[in-house]
């Protein structure tokens, strides 16, 4: 028999789900920005995004020539650190829901495969909400009374 979440943990699961949803959307967005940045930097174009340099407020400059704030590097760093937050939100939801370990790995891949976090966020949110509603309805339903002889 698989382990099931405890009814007393349902408020914590709802909080963990909300945290996961926010983290997955932010991580997915940062991952898409990172992919765009990598395409600009590592293709023959070879550009980086610079903030406040001699080219203007926000400009694409040839790779390695940034003299002001390197936004390309900032995107990389912010995504990396926010992926750690995403993993924490994944772990928290996974452990409260008592899912198998493979599920944790699949959700973790949402932060490194473009667009996957958006699909997983919608699917997992729908699944968890349906599970919680079904379990609460089951718990609230009147229990059949056994007939005594």
C-alpha positions in Angstrom: 0.0 0.0 0.0 1.4 3.4 -1.0 1.7 6.1 1.6 -0.9 8.8 1.5 -0.7 12.3 2.8 -2.2 12.9 6.2 -5.4 15.0 6.5 -3.7 17.3 9.0 -1.0 18.1 6.4 -3.5 19.4 3.8 -3.1 23.1 4.8 0.7 22.6 4.5 0.3 20.9 1.2 -1.7 23.8 -0.2 1.0 26.2 1.0 3.7 24.0 -0.6 1.7 23.9 -3.8 1.4 27.7 -4.0 5.1 28.0 -3.3 5.9 25.4 -6.0 3.6 27.2 -8.5 5.3 30.5 -8.0 8.8 29.0 -8.1 8.1 27.0 -11.2 6.9 30.0 -13.2 9.8 32.2 -12.1 12.3 29.4 -12.8 10.7 28.6 -16.2 10.8 32.3 -17.2 14.5 32.6 -16.1 15.3 29.5 -18.0 13.8 30.9 -21.2 15.8 34.1 -20.7 18.9 32.0 -20.1 18.3 30.0 -23.3 17.9 33.3 -25.3 21.1 34.6 -23.8 23.0 31.5 -24.6 21.8 31.6 -28.2 23.0 35.2 -28.5 26.3 34.5 -26.9 27.4 31.1 -28.3 26.2 31.4 -31.9 28.2 33.3 -34.5 26.4 36.5 -33.3 28.4 36.5 -30.1 26.5 39.2 -28.1 26.0 39.9 -24.4 23.5 42.2 -22.8 25.0 45.2 -21.0 23.3 47.7 -18.7 24.6 51.3 -18.4 27.6 51.1 -20.7 29.0 53.5 -23.3 26.6 52.0 -25.9 23.6 53.3 -24.0 21.3 52.3 -21.2 20.7 48.8 -22.4 22.7 47.4 -25.3 23.9 44.2 -27.0 27.7 44.3 -27.2 30.2 41.8 -28.6 31.1 39.0 -26.1 33.8 39.9 -23.7 33.6 43.6 -24.2 31.2 44.6 -21.4 32.5 47.4 -19.2 29.3 48.0 -17.2 26.7 45.6 -15.7 26.7 42.3 -17.6 23.0 41.4 -17.7 23.8 38.1 -19.4 25.9 36.9 -16.5 23.3 38.2 -14.1 20.6 36.0 -15.8 22.9 33.0 -15.5 23.5 33.6 -11.8 19.9 34.4 -10.9 18.6 31.3 -12.7 21.1 29.1 -10.9 20.2 30.4 -7.4 16.5 30.4 -8.1 16.8 26.8 -9.4 17.9 25.9 -5.8 14.7 27.6 -4.5 12.7 25.6 -7.2 14.3 22.3 -6.0 13.4 23.2 -2.4 9.8 23.8 -3.4 9.8 20.6 -5.4 11.2 18.7 -2.4 8.7 20.2 0.0 5.7 19.3 -2.1 7.1 15.9 -3.0 7.7 15.0 0.7 4.3 16.2 1.9 2.5 14.3 -0.9 4.6 11.2 -0.3 5.2 10.6 -4.0 7.8 8.1 -5.3 11.4 9.5 -5.8 11.1 9.3 -9.6 8.4 12.0 -9.4 10.8 14.3 -7.6 13.4 13.8 -10.4 10.8 14.5 -13.1 9.7 17.7 -11.4 13.3 18.8 -10.9 13.9 18.5 -14.6 11.3 21.3 -15.0 14.0 23.8 -14.1 16.5 22.6 -16.7 14.3 21.7 -19.7 12.8 24.8 -21.4 9.0 25.0 -21.1 8.7 21.9 -19.0 8.2 23.8 -15.7 5.1 25.5 -17.2 3.5 22.2 -18.2 4.4 20.4 -15.0 3.1 23.3 -12.9 -0.3 23.2 -14.5 -0.5 19.4 -14.3 0.7 19.0 -10.8 -1.5 21.8 -9.5 -4.5 20.3 -11.1 -3.6 16.8 -9.8 -2.9 17.9 -6.2 -6.0 20.1 -6.0 -8.2 17.2 -7.3 -6.5 14.8 -4.8 -7.1 17.1 -1.9 -10.7 17.7 -2.8 -11.4 14.0 -3.2 -9.8 13.1 0.1 -11.6 15.9 1.9 -14.9 14.8 0.4 -14.2 11.3 1.4 -13.4 12.3 5.0 -16.5 14.5 5.2 -18.9 11.9 3.9 -20.9 10.2 6.7 -19.5 6.8 7.5 -22.0 3.9 7.2 -23.2 2.7 10.5 -22.9 -1.0 11.1 -26.1 -2.8 12.0 -25.9 -4.4 15.4 -27.8 -7.7 16.1 
